[in-house]
Amino acid sequence: MPTYKAPVKDTLFVLNEVLGFDRYNNLPGFADASPDVLEAILDEAAKLAENVMQPLNRVGDMLGCVRQDDASVTTPKGFREAFDQYREGGWMGLAVPAEFGGQGLPYCVHTAVGEYMVAANMALMMYPGLTQGAIAAIVEHGSEAQKQAYLPKMVEGAWTGTMNLTEPHCGTDLGLLRTKAVPQADGSYKISGQKIFISAGEHDMAENIIHLVLARIEGAPQGVKGISLFIVPKFILDADGKPGKRNGVACGSIEEKMGIHGNSTCVMNYDEATGWLIGGENAGLKAMFVMMNEARLGVGLQGLGVGDAAYQSAVAYARERLQGRSLSGPKAADKPADPIVVHPDIRRSLMTMKAFNEAGRAFALWTALRSDIAHRSGDDKDREAADDMLGLMTPIVKGVLTDKGFEHAVMAQQVFGGHGYIEEHGMSQFVRDARIAMIYEGANGIQALDLVGRKLAMNGGRAIQAFFKEVGSFCEENRGDEKLASFTKALKKGLNDLQAATMWLMQNAVAKPDNAGAASTDYLHLFGLVALGYMWGQMVKAAEAKLAAGAEDAAFYQTKLVTGRFFMERVMPETAMRLARISTGADTMMALDAEAF
Ligand SMILES: Cc1cc2nc3c(=O)[nH]c(=O)nc-3n(C[C@H](O)[C@H](O)[C@H](O)COP(=O)(O)OP(=O)(O)OC[C@H]3O[C@@H](n4cnc5c(N)ncnc54)[C@H](O)[C@@H]3O)c2cc1C
């Protein structure tokens, strides 16, 4: 059975020593997370994740959710009590502004905590996760009355939220959306239509469920220009603001799916349900994007978290499982065989996962810090630069961390040999759970297109130029430091490949857009490699500084140096392969007729 240990020390290393958390004390909320408080928060989160959430992970997988005859949905045994502990601990509102009942702490603290929680129990954490996205959308686009009516209860966790985009004929292409909204004399709308695959659409853990629903107002333009966003509560609020009359929305069925069995994935039927517009008429996508961007970072964390939990199980197994002898002579001569951790091929897997997870964690926190600066800085230029970077990195966090999360869950399963294929060990669940993160919140192919088609060119390429400059300057500034030279050299090589790929796209994709589409997934991963390599550059620099200052825990920092070197030697060279693929263009990819497949 898997166990999970939240990587608190590692998170603190990234926040304090790599990102220089205390340098941001001038931003609202940061001073409240002094080093001691930060550590205490992470320790508490670790306890909740390890002792409450994780033991329910397999329970949720086995029991799943059940739709009852009255259209209610029962969640797995123990989920409700665990969720009670989560909301009573105030975790839901960790980074929500105090004026709405939150604690106003930095988003990067929320991100650190979020990683532990999803690693421990991804399916359970989707209930609060979707709620946090809904809160963000209401904070940014809701009217004052809507904020007052919904936010306090959602921040408290008494009510949860959902996100309703998908319809049977309409997933990626939201322009096809048919759910309709008919204006009423009192300013409300009657919403009718069917939404499918709605996570946490119906369940037994909250007094009310606040659905955010995309629909088309009668007479609105076709396509994405005619979509609006509505708040549709399961129970309409009465005069006192309490859940009152049942609204015309119900769960038609729940999906039998591959993983995340503990989360209810619902078909939601809207039958003249009462809804209220949020954001302007026909401005629904803009408002929903607030929720989707927040959710994309959260889904990236799911990839990282589940991948890390699977890695931890693989490490424990590799230390215990005795098979064969080390190529360099027995290491456990008193035993009938050596533990498989001695074998280089097992090491290849463990090191690949370790090197990725540590850089992935730094990348998620670095990106979350951009979000904090973008939302909290008083300096217009800082805010703009951080917002640019956040936009650029969101598809990379989502696409790269989830593709790798799944790949590493499979890699960790392989360490178990045949035992990894047997449910009892829990590795199968990691693989099944991690798989969905590559698909929802915009399939990863769409993340890659968002990066290549939209984010690169945004504001005349301002964000990507800033990234090139930042990484290039890091390499230049540290080139002369002999301890860092091999790292900066490898990083610079990766950066050159990324710049060459970007140039290739500029020269070849405008006249022939298929070249952009054909390059997009390779480009996303090439970008991810450079971003992760940059994280390793900074982590190694911080570790070297600690060692030079005579840090007590030298072994921790030495391990960082070795792991960083592994990343640069064994993972970074993939940038050349990605560039080579990109530069071949779309010709062979598009040459065959559809019938030839
Ligand atoms: C378990 C689960 C939970 C979910 N939760 C929610 C939820 O809470 N709320 C919600 O609204 N939805 C939810 N979804 C829906 C999910 O977001 C969609 O399934 C996803 O966005 C893809 O849409 P689709 O399934 O219709 O695939 P399609 O849009 O039909 O895409 C099929 C394939 O074609 C590719 N593709 C499509 N268009 C293009 C293009 N223009 N260029 C290149 N490739 C393209 C896609 O990348 C994909 O690989 C959930 C789905 C699942 C399975």
The ligand as an SDF file (V2000), in Angstrom:
LIG
                    3D

 53 58  0  0  0  0  0  0  0  0999 V2000
  -13.1620   12.9550  -15.7870 C   0  0  0  0  0  0  0  0  0  0  0  0
  -13.4700   14.1980  -16.5370 C   0  0  0  0  0  0  0  0  0  0  0  0
  -13.7770   15.3570  -15.8350 C   0  0  0  0  0  0  0  0  0  0  0  0
  -14.1030   16.5160  -16.5330 C   0  0  0  0  0  0  0  0  0  0  0  0
  -14.4960   17.6430  -15.8300 N   0  0  0  0  0  0  0  0  0  0  0  0
  -15.0270   18.6860  -16.5140 C   0  0  0  0  0  0  0  0  0  0  0  0
  -15.6580   19.7750  -15.8070 C   0  0  0  0  0  0  0  0  0  0  0  0
  -15.6650   19.8260  -14.5760 O   0  0  0  0  0  0  0  0  0  0  0  0
  -16.2550   20.7560  -16.5390 N   0  0  0  0  0  0  0  0  0  0  0  0
  -16.2710   20.7400  -17.9050 C   0  0  0  0  0  0  0  0  0  0  0  0
  -16.8320   21.6370  -18.4900 O   0  0  0  0  0  0  0  0  0  0  0  0
  -15.6670   19.7340  -18.5920 N   0  0  0  0  0  0  0  0  0  0  0  0
  -15.0660   18.7190  -17.9280 C   0  0  0  0  0  0  0  0  0  0  0  0
  -14.4840   17.6750  -18.6030 N   0  0  0  0  0  0  0  0  0  0  0  0
  -14.4400   17.7410  -20.0620 C   0  0  0  0  0  0  0  0  0  0  0  0
  -13.0380   17.9630  -20.5990 C   0  0  0  0  0  0  0  0  0  0  0  0
  -12.5910   19.2490  -20.2880 O   0  0  0  0  0  0  0  0  0  0  0  0
  -13.0740   17.6640  -22.1110 C   0  0  0  0  0  0  0  0  0  0  0  0
  -13.2450   16.2670  -22.2300 O   0  0  0  0  0  0  0  0  0  0  0  0
  -11.8430   18.1440  -22.8140 C   0  0  0  0  0  0  0  0  0  0  0  0
  -11.7890   19.5490  -22.8180 O   0  0  0  0  0  0  0  0  0  0  0  0
  -11.8020   17.6560  -24.2740 C   0  0  0  0  0  0  0  0  0  0  0  0
  -13.0220   17.8150  -24.9310 O   0  0  0  0  0  0  0  0  0  0  0  0
  -13.6800   16.5570  -25.6860 P   0  0  0  0  0  0  0  0  0  0  0  0
  -13.6610   15.4100  -24.7620 O   0  0  0  0  0  0  0  0  0  0  0  0
  -14.9570   16.9540  -26.2610 O   0  0  0  0  0  0  0  0  0  0  0  0
  -12.6370   16.2390  -26.8390 O   0  0  0  0  0  0  0  0  0  0  0  0
  -12.6050   16.9120  -28.2950 P   0  0  0  0  0  0  0  0  0  0  0  0
  -12.7310   18.3870  -28.1750 O   0  0  0  0  0  0  0  0  0  0  0  0
  -13.5450   16.1990  -29.1800 O   0  0  0  0  0  0  0  0  0  0  0  0
  -11.1070   16.5900  -28.7290 O   0  0  0  0  0  0  0  0  0  0  0  0
  -10.6890   15.2880  -29.1500 C   0  0  0  0  0  0  0  0  0  0  0  0
   -9.1940   15.3460  -29.4650 C   0  0  0  0  0  0  0  0  0  0  0  0
   -8.9680   16.2560  -30.5570 O   0  0  0  0  0  0  0  0  0  0  0  0
   -8.0420   17.2540  -30.2020 C   0  0  0  0  0  0  0  0  0  0  0  0
   -8.4720   18.5040  -30.8120 N   0  0  0  0  0  0  0  0  0  0  0  0
   -9.6850   19.0780  -30.7520 C   0  0  0  0  0  0  0  0  0  0  0  0
   -9.6990   20.2320  -31.4370 N   0  0  0  0  0  0  0  0  0  0  0  0
   -8.4660   20.4040  -31.9270 C   0  0  0  0  0  0  0  0  0  0  0  0
   -7.8370   21.4280  -32.7040 C   0  0  0  0  0  0  0  0  0  0  0  0
   -8.4980   22.5150  -33.0970 N   0  0  0  0  0  0  0  0  0  0  0  0
   -6.5170   21.2500  -33.0200 N   0  0  0  0  0  0  0  0  0  0  0  0
   -5.8290   20.1800  -32.6120 C   0  0  0  0  0  0  0  0  0  0  0  0
   -6.3780   19.1850  -31.8670 N   0  0  0  0  0  0  0  0  0  0  0  0
   -7.6730   19.3030  -31.5390 C   0  0  0  0  0  0  0  0  0  0  0  0
   -8.0630   17.3150  -28.6850 C   0  0  0  0  0  0  0  0  0  0  0  0
   -6.8080   17.7450  -28.1630 O   0  0  0  0  0  0  0  0  0  0  0  0
   -8.3490   15.8610  -28.3110 C   0  0  0  0  0  0  0  0  0  0  0  0
   -7.1490   15.1400  -28.2430 O   0  0  0  0  0  0  0  0  0  0  0  0
  -14.0940   16.5220  -17.9390 C   0  0  0  0  0  0  0  0  0  0  0  0
  -13.7600   15.3580  -18.6340 C   0  0  0  0  0  0  0  0  0  0  0  0
  -13.4690   14.2150  -17.9530 C   0  0  0  0  0  0  0  0  0  0  0  0
  -13.1830   12.9600  -18.7400 C   0  0  0  0  0  0  0  0  0  0  0  0
  1  2  1  0
  2  3  1  0
  2 52  2  0
  3  4  2  0
  4  5  1  0
  4 50  1  0
  5  6  2  0
  6  7  1  0
  6 13  1  0
  7  8  2  0
  7  9  1  0
  9 10  1  0
 10 11  2  0
 10 12  1  0
 12 13  2  0
 13 14  1  0
 14 15  1  0
 14 50  1  0
 15 16  1  0
 16 17  1  0
 16 18  1  0
 18 19  1  0
 18 20  1  0
 20 21  1  0
 20 22  1  0
 22 23  1  0
 23 24  1  0
 24 25  2  0
 24 26  1  0
 24 27  1  0
 27 28  1  0
 28 29  2  0
 28 30  1  0
 28 31  1  0
 31 32  1  0
 32 33  1  0
 33 34  1  0
 33 48  1  0
 34 35  1  0
 35 36  1  0
 35 46  1  0
 36 37  1  0
 36 45  1  0
 37 38  2  0
 38 39  1  0
 39 40  1  0
 39 45  2  0
 40 41  1  0
 40 42  2  0
 42 43  1  0
 43 44  2  0
 44 45  1  0
 46 47  1  0
 46 48  1  0
 48 49  1  0
 50 51  2  0
 51 52  1  0
 52 53  1  0
M  END
$$$$
